Every structure is written in structure tokens, then in C-alpha cells.
């Protein structure tokens, strides 16, 4: 169960932070969704709810889609959406 807490909260915070740095809203929203889903999973685990076994894996799939797949599709469709600050971060 610790895998779900880690993947929702820590990876969601990292994705939201990168979306904030790159000024890319779909990554920021995907990370925010993952953080909220992680709060739901933690609340369900603390309450010892049966919802945890039903909703943990679909939330995991949805948060990964919101954090990684949707921003990747929009990066691919709009290459001009990459901000000009990336070369300054690398060099």
C-alpha cells in the first residue's frame, strides 16, 4: 500500500513542480489531481474503508494518465508549447 502513497503524493508533487517550472498547465493540473487522489487514498486507508481496494488501482491509472500521458500528447501536438527557458535550465 505504501507504493500507492508514494506514487500519488511524491510523484504528483514532482510533476506539479515541474509543470510550475516549465509553465505547463496540463502537468500542473495532473500533479494536482494526483495529490488529491493521494489524499483520498490515505484517508481511505486511515478509515479502513473498503473503497480503498476498489478505487486504488483506477485512481493510480487515472493519475498516471493525467500526469504523464496527457501532457506528452499535448507536447507532441504543439512543439511550440515548450517554453524558451529550457536551454537556460540545462546550461
N, C-alpha and C positions, 0 to 999 in steps of 0.2 A: 504494500500500500504506500510505502514511502516513495516509490517511483512516481506515483501519480502526484503526490505533493510537490516533489522536486520538479517534475516536468511542467506542472501548471504554474507554480509560483516563480521559481528561479528562471526558467527559460522564458516565461512570459514577461518577467521584468527585464531580462536582457533584450528581448525582441522589442519591447516598448521603448527601451533606452536607445537602441539603435535606430528605431523609427523616429525618435525625437532628434537624435543627432543628424540623421540624414534628411530630416524634414519630410518624411514619407508617411502619410497618414494611414495607409492601409496596414503598415507594420505596427504603428502605434495603436490602432484600434484592435488589431489581432492580439497584441500583447495585453491590452486591457481586458479583452474578452477572456484570455487565458488566466489572468489574475483573478477575475471574478469567478470563473469556473473552479479555480483552485480554492477560493474561499468557500464555495458551495461544497466541494468535496471534503474539505477539512471540517466544515460544520456538520455534514452528514456523518463523518467518522466519529466526531465527538459525541453526537447524539445517538450513535449506534443505530442508525437508520437503515432500513432495508433498501432505500433508494440508492445507497452507495453502490451496491452490487449491480443495480440495473443501469445507472446513469454514468458510472465512472468511465467505461470504455467509449461510449458515444461522445461524451464530453471531451475525452482525450483526442479522439479523431477529429471532432469539430474544431478544437483549439489548434491542433496542428495544421489543419486546413486554413484556419483564419490567420495563423502566424506565418506560415511558410508558402503554401500553395497559391493563395490569392495574391499576395504581394509579388510572387515570382511571375505569375501570369501577367500582372499589370506592368512589371518591369520589362517583360518580353514584348508586350504590345506597344509600350511607349518608351523607347530608349532615351528620349529627351527628358524623361522624368527623373533621371539620375542627376542629383544636384551637382553644382560645379565645385563644391567643397571637398569632394573625394580626393582629388590629387593632393590637396593641402594636408589631408589626414595621412596619406601614405608617405609623402616625402618629409 
